[in-house]
Amino acid sequence: MLAEETTTPDGQRTFELVRCPACTQVHFVNRTTGKLLGDK
């Protein structure tokens, strides 16, 4: 389950830690865009 995305006081987006059921590893996902941390 994804937690809500949060925004820091200076307006930067934060990423949520998600355990992937497909590969069992941990990924950082921007819930608003669905992009992984590091994706362009």
Buried (B, 14 or more C-beta within 10 A) or exposed (E): EEEEBEEEEEEEEEBBEBEEEEEEEEBEBBBEEEEEEEEE
